[in-house]
Amino acid sequence: MPSSRRKKKKRTSTPRIWRIIGSVALLVLIGGIGYSLFTTYHKRHDIEQQKAEFRDSIAKLQHENTNLEKTNKYLSTEGYRERKARKQGNLKAPGETALKLSTSQSEDEFQTTQTNQDLVNKLRESDPYSEVLPDTNPERWWAYFFDRRRFPD
């Protein structure tokens, strides 16, 4: 019996190395699968964003298209054509009598003089304090303490 006790197997380091190599290989495999899943998710997310942008642009273009169709229908009506022809050349339809009314001022001259009068009135009504407000911070402090008329309460 003593000889049978001596025949114990010696432990070798090869099974331990294979376990380490297997663990590392398993970690690399899990990492590769995780990376692949992440990139797939990221690409899918980008594609969904592009789809949403395309849907928005399609809706916008369809809205513009309907507006253009309405405008085209309006421009092709007989009433629009008549108005345009009358404005451009003072044309008249058969059986109509054209009258030309003259005024002392044309509409353009009236609008120009009205605009000039509005500008003069605005300049007269402008606040004198708004034109002399200080620009820089030290000037503001100086005006706050020593020139109270520029900073009314």
VOPAGU-2260 file (C-alpha; in pm, 1 decimal, decimal comma):
REM VOPAGU-2260
SITE   aa  ch    i         X         Y         Z
SITE  MET   A    0       0,0       0,0       0,0
SITE  PRO   A    1     268,8     247,1      56,2
SITE  SER   A    2     357,8     233,0    -307,9
SITE  SER   A    3       8,1     320,8    -414,3
SITE  ARG   A    4      22,8     638,6    -215,1
SITE  ARG   A    5     328,8     746,3    -398,9
SITE  LYS   A    6     166,7     717,8    -737,8
SITE  LYS   A    7     -36,5    1031,1    -699,3
SITE  LYS   A    8     -56,7    1234,4   -1015,1
SITE  LYS   A    9     144,0    1543,7   -1029,7
SITE  ARG   A   10     -44,1    1855,5   -1104,4
SITE  THR   A   11      68,5    2026,4   -1417,9
SITE  SER   A   12      20,7    2386,5   -1503,4
SITE  THR   A   13    -132,8    2322,1   -1847,0
SITE  PRO   A   14    -495,1    2298,2   -1734,0
SITE  ARG   A   15    -459,3    2627,4   -1548,0
SITE  ILE   A   16    -314,2    2798,8   -1858,1
SITE  TRP   A   17    -599,5    2665,6   -2068,3
SITE  ARG   A   18    -851,7    2807,0   -1823,7
SITE  ILE   A   19    -687,2    3150,0   -1842,0
SITE  ILE   A   20    -671,5    3138,4   -2221,8
SITE  GLY   A   21   -1035,7    3028,1   -2234,6
SITE  SER   A   22   -1141,2    3308,8   -2000,6
SITE  VAL   A   23    -956,0    3569,2   -2206,6
SITE  ALA   A   24   -1104,9    3429,1   -2529,0
SITE  LEU   A   25   -1452,1    3440,2   -2372,4
SITE  LEU   A   26   -1401,3    3803,0   -2265,5
SITE  VAL   A   27   -1280,9    3896,4   -2614,5
SITE  LEU   A   28   -1581,8    3720,7   -2767,0
SITE  ILE   A   29   -1825,1    3899,6   -2530,5
SITE  GLY   A   30   -1653,4    4233,0   -2600,7
SITE  GLY   A   31   -1674,8    4179,8   -2976,3
SITE  ILE   A   32   -2043,8    4093,3   -2957,3
SITE  GLY   A   33   -2107,6    4397,1   -2734,8
SITE  TYR   A   34   -1921,3    4625,4   -2973,4
SITE  SER   A   35   -2113,1    4484,6   -3268,1
SITE  LEU   A   36   -2444,8    4537,8   -3088,9
SITE  PHE   A   37   -2346,7    4893,7   -2995,5
SITE  THR   A   38   -2247,8    4990,3   -3350,0
SITE  THR   A   39   -2565,1    4833,2   -3488,0
SITE  TYR   A   40   -2776,6    5028,2   -3238,6
SITE  HIS   A   41   -2590,0    5350,1   -3318,4
SITE  LYS   A   42   -2637,2    5305,0   -3693,8
SITE  ARG   A   43   -3005,9    5224,6   -3646,5
SITE  HIS   A   44   -3049,6    5536,8   -3434,1
SITE  ASP   A   45   -2884,5    5752,3   -3703,8
SITE  ILE   A   46   -3106,7    5598,1   -3971,4
SITE  GLU   A   47   -3419,4    5669,4   -3763,6
SITE  GLN   A   48   -3310,4    6032,2   -3724,6
SITE  GLN   A   49   -3259,7    6062,7   -4099,5
SITE  LYS   A   50   -3602,5    5908,4   -4157,9
SITE  ALA   A   51   -3761,7    6164,6   -3926,1
SITE  GLU   A   52   -3580,5    6449,7   -4104,2
SITE  PHE   A   53   -3695,1    6316,4   -4442,2
SITE  ARG   A   54   -4054,0    6290,0   -4317,5
SITE  ASP   A   55   -4040,0    6650,1   -4198,2
SITE  SER   A   56   -3896,3    6770,5   -4527,9
SITE  ILE   A   57   -4157,7    6570,4   -4721,3
SITE  ALA   A   58   -4437,7    6726,8   -4516,1
SITE  LYS   A   59   -4291,7    7073,5   -4571,3
SITE  LEU   A   60   -4256,8    7015,8   -4946,7
SITE  GLN   A   61   -4612,2    6880,9   -4968,6
SITE  HIS   A   62   -4739,3    7190,9   -4789,4
SITE  GLU   A   63   -4545,5    7414,7   -5029,4
SITE  ASN   A   64   -4677,0    7209,8   -5321,5
SITE  THR   A   65   -5038,7    7259,3   -5215,1
SITE  ASN   A   66   -4976,7    7632,2   -5174,7
SITE  LEU   A   67   -4822,5    7648,3   -5522,0
SITE  GLU   A   68   -5115,7    7455,3   -5668,1
SITE  LYS   A   69   -5360,1    7701,9   -5510,2
SITE  THR   A   70   -5157,6    7993,8   -5643,9
SITE  ASN   A   71   -5144,3    7835,3   -5988,7
SITE  LYS   A   72   -5522,3    7785,8   -5989,6
SITE  TYR   A   73   -5571,4    8147,9   -5887,2
SITE  LEU   A   74   -5330,8    8275,0   -6154,0
SITE  SER   A   75   -5508,1    8075,0   -6422,7
SITE  THR   A   76   -5851,1    8224,1   -6346,1
SITE  GLU   A   77   -6008,4    8466,5   -6590,2
SITE  GLY   A   78   -6059,0    8731,4   -6322,0
SITE  TYR   A   79   -5687,6    8748,3   -6244,4
SITE  ARG   A   80   -5599,3    8776,1   -6611,0
SITE  GLU   A   81   -5844,8    9061,6   -6656,7
SITE  ARG   A   82   -5713,9    9252,1   -6354,9
SITE  LYS   A   83   -5355,9    9207,4   -6469,0
SITE  ALA   A   84   -5434,3    9323,0   -6821,5
SITE  ARG   A   85   -5623,7    9627,2   -6695,0
SITE  LYS   A   86   -5340,4    9729,6   -6463,5
SITE  GLN   A   87   -5071,3    9692,0   -6726,1
SITE  GLY   A   88   -5228,6    9862,1   -7021,1
SITE  ASN   A   89   -5555,2   10021,0   -6913,0
SITE  LEU   A   90   -5740,6    9769,8   -7129,7
SITE  LYS   A   91   -6117,4    9743,8   -7140,1
SITE  ALA   A   92   -6353,6    9460,2   -7213,7
SITE  PRO   A   93   -6595,6    9480,0   -7507,4
SITE  GLY   A   94   -6895,0    9696,7   -7418,1
SITE  GLU   A   95   -6717,1    9884,2   -7139,2
SITE  THR   A   96   -6631,6   10250,3   -7129,1
SITE  ALA   A   97   -6292,1   10343,8   -6984,9
SITE  LEU   A   98   -6263,9   10651,4   -6766,8
SITE  LYS   A   99   -5941,9   10809,2   -6658,0
SITE  LEU   A  100   -5953,8   11008,8   -6337,6
SITE  SER   A  101   -5676,9   11248,9   -6262,4
SITE  THR   A  102   -5586,3   11361,7   -5915,2
SITE  SER   A  103   -5364,0   11637,1   -5791,3
SITE  GLN   A  104   -5119,9   11386,2   -5643,1
SITE  SER   A  105   -5046,3   11037,8   -5756,0
SITE  GLU   A  106   -5056,1   10759,1   -5499,3
SITE  ASP   A  107   -4677,0   10721,0   -5501,8
SITE  GLU   A  108   -4623,2   11088,7   -5432,4
SITE  PHE   A  109   -4881,3   11080,1   -5153,9
SITE  GLN   A  110   -4711,4   10780,8   -4988,4
SITE  THR   A  111   -4370,2   10945,2   -5017,5
SITE  THR   A  112   -4487,5   11269,6   -4858,3
SITE  GLN   A  113   -4670,9   11076,6   -4587,3
SITE  THR   A  114   -4353,7   10877,2   -4509,1
SITE  ASN   A  115   -4147,6   11196,6   -4493,6
SITE  GLN   A  116   -4398,1   11356,4   -4257,9
SITE  ASP   A  117   -4391,6   11048,9   -4032,3
SITE  LEU   A  118   -4011,6   11065,2   -4021,4
SITE  VAL   A  119   -4013,7   11435,2   -3930,7
SITE  ASN   A  120   -4270,4   11372,4   -3656,2
SITE  LYS   A  121   -4062,0   11090,1   -3509,5
SITE  LEU   A  122   -3752,4   11306,5   -3504,1
SITE  ARG   A  123   -3941,1   11584,7   -3330,5
SITE  GLU   A  124   -4088,4   11348,2   -3070,8
SITE  SER   A  125   -3763,5   11167,3   -2994,4
SITE  ASP   A  126   -3648,5   11165,7   -2634,7
SITE  PRO   A  127   -3343,3   11391,8   -2588,2
SITE  TYR   A  128   -3216,6   11174,8   -2299,8
SITE  SER   A  129   -3204,6   10861,4   -2513,2
SITE  GLU   A  130   -2943,6   11019,6   -2738,3
SITE  VAL   A  131   -2703,8   11114,6   -2458,0
SITE  LEU   A  132   -2706,1   10795,3   -2251,5
SITE  PRO   A  133   -2351,7   10687,5   -2166,2
SITE  ASP   A  134   -2205,4   10392,1   -2348,5
SITE  THR   A  135   -1923,5   10259,1   -2132,4
SITE  ASN   A  136   -1950,8   10136,1   -1776,2
SITE  PRO   A  137   -1737,1   10413,7   -1619,6
SITE  GLU   A  138   -1945,8   10672,8   -1801,7
SITE  ARG   A  139   -2262,9   10513,8   -1662,8
SITE  TRP   A  140   -2131,3   10527,1   -1306,8
SITE  TRP   A  141   -2021,4   10891,5   -1351,6
SITE  ALA   A  142   -2363,9   10980,6   -1488,2
SITE  TYR   A  143   -2537,2   10787,7   -1209,5
SITE  PHE   A  144   -2358,5   10975,7    -931,1
SITE  PHE   A  145   -2290,6   11317,7   -1084,3
SITE  ASP   A  146   -2538,7   11368,4   -1369,2
SITE  ARG   A  147   -2876,7   11250,9   -1239,1
SITE  ARG   A  148   -3069,3   11424,1   -1516,8
SITE  ARG   A  149   -2940,5   11155,9   -1759,4
SITE  PHE   A  150   -3082,6   10887,3   -1528,6
SITE  PRO   A  151   -3436,0   10997,5   -1437,0
SITE  ASP   A  152   -3597,4   10792,3   -1161,6
